[in-house]
Amino acid sequence: MPTPVTSSANGTWSGDLTSGSGQTTLSTSGLGTFDVNWKARTEPGAGTTNPEELIAAAHAACYSMALSNELASNGTTPESVHTTADVTFVAGTGITGIHLTTVASVPGILAEDFARIAEGAKDGCPVSAALKATPITLDATLQG
């Protein structure tokens, strides 16, 4: 049985929700500390990050990895997989949806096989599974 791995991050906050601010730190990797605030959740380009952007980063990375694994298991190892995750947040409601857009270069695969495998990877991605209460949609493009 594989050894469980626990990844950690921490967050701090000062002040009330709308005028306060905080930081989140990637504790396990030590790769950075990022400022967060309410404005970043409700206005595009606010100059700080937010929980939804961090979820999007995790989901894009996880889905690319899951798709690569599924394609390789099919005997069609991809040359590249690029995924964007768009997480939609509505103040007062919460996260209302996640849309994955992926483009992959996969020599020797039929388009219908790619579409089936891409959809399966969406369902099998551990981050997708963790977020299953949120509608997740996918546009998958096979690059020629």
N, C-alpha and C positions, 0 to 999 in steps of 0.2 A: 504494500500500500504506500503510495507517495506521502511524503512528509508535508503536512499543511504549511502553507506560507501565509502569513498575515502581513498585509501592507497597511501603513498608517499615515494619516495626515491629521493636522490639528487646525482648529480655527479659534480665533478670538474676536470679540466684539465689544465695542464701547459705545454707550449712548443708546438712544431709542432706535427703532427700526428705520425710520425715514431719514433722520439726520445723522445717525451714528455711522461708524465705519469699523472695519476689522481687517484681519489678515488670515490667510490660510497658508499652511506650510506643508510641503511634501516631506514628511518626516522620514519615511523609510529610505528614500533615495537621497534626500538632502539636496535635491536639485533646485529648490527655490521656495521663496515666500512671495505670496501675491496679495495685493490689496483687494478688498472686496467692499462694496457698499450697495445700498438700495438702488441708487441711481443706475448702477450698472445692470440691474435686473429689469428696469423699466424704461430705459432710454438707450438706443443703440450707440455704440462708440463712446461710452462714458469714460474710457481710459483706465478702468479697473476691471477685474474679472468678476464672475459671479458663480454661484453653484451650478447653474445650468450650463455655462461654458465648460466647467470642469467635468460635468457629466458627459457633455458632447465629446470632449477630448477622450475620455475613457471609452465611450461607446465606439467612436471612430477607430481607435486603436484595436479594441477587442474584436470588432467586426472584421477588420482587415485580416487579423490573425486567424479568426475562425474560418473565413472564406478561403484563405490560403491553405489551411489545413484540410478543408473539405475537398478543395480542388486537387491537392496532392494525393489525397486518399483515393481519388477518382483516377489517378494516373496521369493527371494533367496539371503539373506544377506550374503555377503562374510565374510570368516574368516580373509582373508588378501588380499591386492592388492599391488603389488610392480611394479612401473613403472620407466623406464629409458627413458629419452628424449635425443636424439642426434641431435644437431643443427649444420648443416654444413654451414660454411662460406668460401667464396672464395674472396680473395682480388681483388678489382676492380669490382666485381660483386655484392657481398652482401650475404645474407642468401639464400641458394639455396634449402634447404629442411630440414624437421624435421622428424625424425623417432622415433616413440614410440614403446617400447617393454614392454609389461606388462605380469605378471604372477599372477594369482589369484587362491586362494583356495575358492571354492564355493560349499558347500555341496548341493546335490540334484538338480543340474542343468544339463541339457543335453548339450553336446558339441556344437551342432548347435545353441541352444539358447544363449549360452555364446558368440559365435562368432558374432551373430547378435547384441546382446546387447553391446558388446565391440566396434563394429564399430559405432553403434549409439551414444555411449558415446564420441567417438572421434569427431563426427560431432557436438554434443551438448555441449561439453566442452567450457566454456567461453573463455579460452585462445586460443583454436583451432579457435573459431569464430573470435577472434581479429587478428589472424595470417592467415586468410583464403587466403591471396594472395600468401602464401608459400605452396608448396606441402607438405602434411603431410601423412605419411604412418604409418601402424600399424602392429605389430606382437603380437597377443594375445594368450597366452597359459593358458589353464585350468590345474591347478596342481591337480594331483590325490590324 
